[in-house]
Amino acid sequence: MSEENRSFWERLFGSSEEDEQERKVREFIIHHVKQGTPLRDVLREEYVQRNASQPVIEDIIADPRLIEAAQEQMREDFSSGRLDPEPPPSAAR
């Protein structure tokens, strides 16, 4: 629904069903990114594809909370040592 088609009260209080659906998709994406699922994979999830248009997905991706969640997950990945390269077997002599 476009902004001009929303009622005065929906625009004032932001309580439209569309806004609620966008919020749910945003929370779904942020939750999965925080759990370590790559953003690309989350965006391909059936739930996201079924409940959000491409412009909505682009708005969600620009959401600072999503960016913060992705940055936090990257910090955890790098600081955990899981991404450290392993020496080749020949170097273990």
Backbone bond lengths (Angstrom), bond angles and torsions (degrees), N, CA, C in turn:
res aa  C-N    CA-C-N  psi(-1)  N-CA   C-N-CA  omega(-1)  CA-C   N-CA-C  phi
1 M - - - 1.454 - - 1.524 107.97 -
2 S 1.326 116.75 130.81 1.455 119.45 -179.55 1.513 110.70 -78.08
3 E 1.323 115.15 161.01 1.462 121.72 -176.85 1.528 111.18 -57.24
4 E 1.334 118.12 -40.44 1.460 119.86 -177.12 1.528 112.81 -72.47
5 N 1.331 117.91 -20.68 1.465 121.51 178.82 1.521 112.93 -86.61
6 R 1.318 118.28 -10.52 1.459 121.47 179.06 1.522 109.28 -79.21
7 S 1.322 116.39 147.97 1.459 120.11 179.71 1.529 110.01 -68.49
8 F 1.311 115.13 163.99 1.462 121.14 176.74 1.520 110.22 -54.88
9 W 1.345 117.04 -44.87 1.462 121.42 -176.63 1.518 111.72 -68.58
10 E 1.327 117.42 -37.24 1.468 120.11 176.92 1.520 110.21 -64.82
11 R 1.328 116.79 -41.30 1.466 119.35 178.28 1.522 110.41 -67.56
12 L 1.319 117.29 -39.62 1.460 121.51 -177.77 1.520 111.79 -68.16
13 F 1.307 117.20 -46.53 1.460 120.69 -174.29 1.526 113.73 -102.71
14 G 1.330 117.88 -5.84 1.461 121.03 178.00 1.516 113.09 58.36
15 S 1.297 117.25 40.08 1.457 120.06 -174.62 1.514 113.27 -106.81
16 S 1.292 118.36 21.18 1.459 119.01 -178.15 1.520 110.71 -70.99
17 E 1.302 114.87 156.37 1.468 120.69 178.02 1.526 110.09 -60.13
18 E 1.314 117.15 -35.87 1.463 121.54 179.34 1.527 110.58 -61.58
19 D 1.332 117.01 -43.90 1.458 120.32 178.50 1.523 111.11 -63.51
20 E 1.320 116.68 -38.74 1.462 121.30 178.84 1.528 110.32 -64.87
21 Q 1.322 117.16 -42.15 1.462 120.91 179.22 1.525 110.46 -65.21
22 E 1.315 116.96 -42.40 1.464 120.66 177.92 1.530 110.40 -61.53
23 R 1.333 116.96 -41.05 1.462 121.33 178.90 1.530 109.76 -61.66
24 K 1.324 117.15 -42.93 1.461 120.92 -179.42 1.531 111.12 -64.33
25 V 1.324 116.52 -42.29 1.467 120.16 178.57 1.526 109.66 -64.86
26 R 1.332 116.98 -43.02 1.471 121.35 178.31 1.531 110.22 -58.81
27 E 1.319 117.09 -46.17 1.465 120.50 179.43 1.527 111.51 -64.35
28 F 1.318 117.24 -39.05 1.463 122.14 177.12 1.525 110.19 -59.04
29 I 1.326 116.11 -48.65 1.465 120.97 -178.20 1.529 110.23 -64.41
30 I 1.314 117.93 -48.28 1.466 121.27 -178.91 1.519 110.56 -60.69
31 H 1.322 117.29 -44.03 1.470 121.16 179.53 1.526 111.04 -58.57
32 H 1.328 116.95 -47.40 1.465 119.83 -177.32 1.528 112.30 -69.02
33 V 1.333 116.76 -35.52 1.467 119.51 176.93 1.533 109.55 -65.44
34 K 1.334 116.80 -41.72 1.467 120.10 178.21 1.527 111.43 -64.07
35 Q 1.327 117.15 -28.38 1.461 121.23 178.69 1.532 111.82 -80.35
36 G 1.328 116.92 -4.45 1.451 120.44 175.56 1.514 115.46 103.21
37 T 1.317 117.96 1.92 1.464 120.52 178.00 1.525 108.72 -75.35
38 P 1.326 118.07 129.15 1.465 119.56 178.29 1.535 111.30 -57.68
39 L 1.313 116.27 140.05 1.458 121.98 -178.10 1.522 111.18 -53.60
40 R 1.301 117.30 -43.24 1.468 120.99 -179.41 1.526 110.64 -56.41
41 D 1.333 117.04 -42.37 1.462 121.10 179.54 1.528 111.73 -67.76
42 V 1.330 116.16 -40.06 1.467 119.68 179.60 1.521 110.24 -63.23
43 L 1.326 117.01 -41.90 1.461 120.58 -178.71 1.518 112.10 -66.07
44 R 1.310 117.75 -21.00 1.472 122.09 177.92 1.532 112.53 -88.56
45 E 1.327 116.50 -7.54 1.465 120.16 179.66 1.528 110.07 -58.34
46 E 1.330 114.98 143.23 1.462 120.37 -179.71 1.534 111.71 -57.38
47 Y 1.334 116.99 -40.01 1.465 120.97 -179.32 1.528 111.09 -58.31
48 V 1.318 116.56 -45.15 1.469 120.52 -179.07 1.521 109.83 -66.91
49 Q 1.326 117.62 -46.76 1.457 121.44 -178.06 1.529 111.89 -62.59
50 R 1.316 116.42 -36.59 1.461 121.20 -177.60 1.531 112.03 -75.94
51 N 1.322 117.64 -29.84 1.461 120.51 -170.69 1.521 115.94 -110.24
52 A 1.313 117.84 0.61 1.466 119.11 -179.36 1.523 110.76 -142.38
53 S 1.318 114.89 135.15 1.458 120.14 175.28 1.533 108.87 -77.43
54 Q 1.313 116.30 167.35 1.468 120.07 179.96 1.525 112.18 -59.97
55 P 1.336 119.63 -43.36 1.477 118.39 177.23 1.533 112.61 -62.09
56 V 1.324 117.23 -36.61 1.461 120.26 178.04 1.520 109.89 -66.28
57 I 1.324 117.18 -42.98 1.467 121.19 178.14 1.526 109.55 -59.99
58 E 1.318 117.77 -42.16 1.465 120.92 179.23 1.531 111.07 -63.72
59 D 1.338 117.12 -38.95 1.470 120.13 176.00 1.523 110.71 -64.26
60 I 1.314 116.45 -41.22 1.466 120.85 -179.59 1.526 110.20 -63.97
61 I 1.320 116.59 -42.85 1.465 120.56 -179.90 1.527 110.63 -60.33
62 A 1.318 116.72 -32.86 1.464 120.83 179.69 1.534 112.37 -80.12
63 D 1.322 117.86 -5.30 1.468 122.43 -178.39 1.530 109.27 -65.44
64 P 1.318 118.28 125.43 1.467 120.88 -179.50 1.525 113.79 -57.72
65 R 1.337 117.53 -31.19 1.475 119.31 179.58 1.530 110.86 -65.74
66 L 1.324 117.03 -36.32 1.456 120.26 177.93 1.523 109.88 -68.79
67 I 1.309 116.53 -42.04 1.457 120.71 178.82 1.528 110.26 -62.06
68 E 1.335 116.77 -42.77 1.465 120.66 178.35 1.528 110.99 -63.24
69 A 1.330 117.36 -41.60 1.466 120.85 179.50 1.526 110.22 -63.44
70 A 1.320 117.03 -42.03 1.461 120.66 179.30 1.530 110.64 -66.18
71 Q 1.323 116.97 -40.84 1.464 120.00 178.77 1.524 111.06 -64.64
72 E 1.324 117.04 -40.93 1.467 121.02 179.20 1.533 110.11 -63.24
73 Q 1.320 116.50 -42.43 1.458 119.47 178.94 1.528 110.61 -64.14
74 M 1.318 117.53 -39.02 1.466 120.53 177.84 1.528 110.59 -64.48
75 R 1.355 117.45 -42.68 1.464 120.76 177.33 1.521 110.74 -58.00
76 E 1.324 116.46 -45.49 1.465 120.59 179.56 1.521 111.17 -62.90
77 D 1.321 117.03 -43.48 1.466 120.61 179.83 1.522 111.39 -60.88
78 F 1.328 116.98 -45.07 1.459 119.90 -177.41 1.523 112.55 -73.45
79 S 1.324 117.41 -37.84 1.460 119.35 -177.70 1.529 112.98 -77.96
80 S 1.318 117.69 -19.09 1.468 120.64 -177.95 1.527 112.62 -74.92
81 G 1.300 117.06 -19.32 1.454 120.35 -177.01 1.521 112.93 88.75
82 R 1.316 116.92 -6.77 1.470 119.93 -179.40 1.518 112.32 -61.27
83 L 1.303 116.89 -26.27 1.461 120.22 -177.91 1.522 113.33 -96.48
84 D 1.342 116.37 0.73 1.454 119.48 179.15 1.522 109.59 -65.75
85 P 1.328 116.42 137.79 1.469 117.81 178.02 1.511 110.61 -68.66
86 E 1.307 116.04 144.46 1.473 120.69 177.19 1.522 107.98 -93.71
87 P 1.317 116.03 139.37 1.479 118.34 179.09 1.525 109.45 -66.72
88 P 1.309 116.56 148.83 1.463 119.35 178.68 1.539 109.95 -62.87
89 P 1.327 118.63 152.45 1.461 121.63 -177.78 1.525 113.31 -55.79
90 S 1.327 118.15 -30.76 1.464 120.81 -179.15 1.530 112.27 -68.90
91 A 1.335 118.06 -20.36 1.463 121.52 -178.92 1.520 112.20 -84.17
92 A 1.323 118.03 -4.35 1.476 121.44 -176.64 1.514 112.15 -91.33
93 R 1.297 119.89 32.26 1.474 123.06 -178.34 1.468 111.69 -86.36
